[in-house]
């Protein structure tokens, strides 16, 4: 009887661990790679790798050069000893699932995340907005009701660079992400009504917007799918092995 009760308890613990792992939305795969298991994409952990790798002095690139950098990037995964060359810029598709809403500002800036331009976008249709608002849990300049939030931004204190409102000169490490720039990041998606304009996400205030492609914004490389399994035992595997060993020991004692 004691053996059966222990078996049930251990099974419940194992189930809780597996469930907790499955619900995680941003997983550190090691080797400088972060996997989003909701969007099924892998991000570079370094959000300004264009600078870190020596491609550009500060990482600020116009839209065309940003796309070229991502498309030609070959990143070596030191954990799995694999080179990945299928990188791209993050993209966004219509929040409503059908077509982009271009003329939304005539009624003011949307705050509730229901449109393609605006604040608090948590839709799966925008990879950058989802990373900022959901995975990293950062607050926008405005709440969903249009109230200014004192703790908005990358630093969680309502400043643009960690100290004051000197815009667009700061960077911060947020969660597992490093070198996240307090400015704007290019989306790889063009703004269809104007071939000179592309979508972007502003990490200073948390809103998605569009601007001319000549602007020098930052580029964050992402690739579709997950990386291959780590060739070393992960926490889940170790837990499972320990559980099996413990059950075997208990069974022998019961006999």
Secondary structure as GFF3:
##gff-version 3
##sequence-region A 1 255
A	DSSP	alpha_helix	2	23	.	.	.	ID=ss1
A	DSSP	beta_strand	26	30	.	.	.	ID=ss2
A	DSSP	beta_strand	33	36	.	.	.	ID=ss3
A	DSSP	beta_strand	41	44	.	.	.	ID=ss4
A	DSSP	alpha_helix	49	52	.	.	.	ID=ss5
A	DSSP	alpha_helix	63	72	.	.	.	ID=ss6
A	DSSP	beta_strand	75	77	.	.	.	ID=ss7
A	DSSP	beta_strand	82	84	.	.	.	ID=ss8
A	DSSP	beta_strand	88	89	.	.	.	ID=ss9
A	DSSP	three_ten_helix	105	107	.	.	.	ID=ss10
A	DSSP	beta_strand	118	119	.	.	.	ID=ss11
A	DSSP	alpha_helix	127	130	.	.	.	ID=ss12
A	DSSP	pi_helix	131	135	.	.	.	ID=ss13
A	DSSP	beta_strand	171	174	.	.	.	ID=ss14
A	DSSP	beta_strand	177	181	.	.	.	ID=ss15
A	DSSP	beta_strand	184	190	.	.	.	ID=ss16
A	DSSP	beta_strand	197	202	.	.	.	ID=ss17
A	DSSP	beta_strand	207	212	.	.	.	ID=ss18
A	DSSP	beta_strand	221	224	.	.	.	ID=ss19
A	DSSP	alpha_helix	235	254	.	.	.	ID=ss20
###
